[in-house]
């Protein structure tokens, strides 16, 4: 799945907790490898929880060909605006 996600024409998508090795040689994006931030391997048949912004989950950038065909988000929860979630408390 990371090969597909990171192979888009518009850029790479950061993932918290995942260290990725990617290349943009010859103007072609390609995914090389990834591990969890603690160095452990990613287990292909394990279910992981992630988060994203609505823009990507609704098909923004080059996700429109990915969402709904190769991946369907499930159990989604809206926690509000990202600017409010990352803002320092007063």
Secondary structure by P-SEA (a helix, b strand, c coil): ccccccccccbbbbbccbbbbbbbcccbbbbccccccccccccccbbbbbcccccccccccccccccccccccccccccccccccccccc
